[in-house]
């Protein structure tokens, strides 16, 4: 019997969280499998906890203080689940709607490959069907952080790391790698986890087909929004939802080799340069 712990974190998007849980509990599990859900409600003020308790009282709800963000919330859920011990740990974003076959396909893929692997479920946009999140492959010999998303096919595909929207983690990897790194708050913790798994001798594999739907996060009012001033973009880049200097330093030192300083400063330099170029074009 395979025991699966599903890990989620949420903040003030009750309808999406409930829709995610609805889809999760409608998944068809292989015979002998059981599912337990650990949900961190990170300081929601929209009554998410009450709504979840009313519809799914079997969910283990863990309260956060509103400062955990994705990485912190998932760390808390992961830690709670690992204390009990499971055969698999399933990361799931609360804006991801799994298809009924998703968990069965994730499990089957893990059993088919000949190396213990993180199994990634790709997601697609609800309107256009294009891939939005999933496995990532390195596409540059010279740029260690240049990745592109894997487009799933009808067979499994090995890759280098992944987004954390839908990832099945076997017990042996969780016991070896441990939890998400506490150095990260919101972003890059999932990318780091996949890269650390590869460094430890495990593989990252994308399951055949799509696991569910999840729209891309909008770039409005983020550091990627070129309509903002350079000061605002740099502040957001260094904010909790961006690439804070200390966390980004740890990431680049770990994964970028001898030239890590270049890649540490590169996102900040690119914002300054793009703002200068944009201002020149605007003046013309």
ABEGO torsion letter per residue (X at the ends): XBBBBBBBBBBGBAAAAAAAAAAAAABBBBBGBBBBBBBBBBGBAAGAAAAAAAABAABBBBBBAGAAEAAAAAAAAAAAAAAAEBABBBBBBAABBBBAAAAAAAAAAAAABABBBBBBBBBBBAAAGBBABEBBBBABAABAABBBBBBBBABBBBBABBBAABBBBBAAAAAAAEBBBAABAABGAAAAAAAAAAAAGBBBBBBBEBAEBBBBBBABGBAABAABBAAAAAAAAABAABBBAAAAAAAAAAAAEAAAAAAAAAAAAAAAAAAAAAAAAAAX
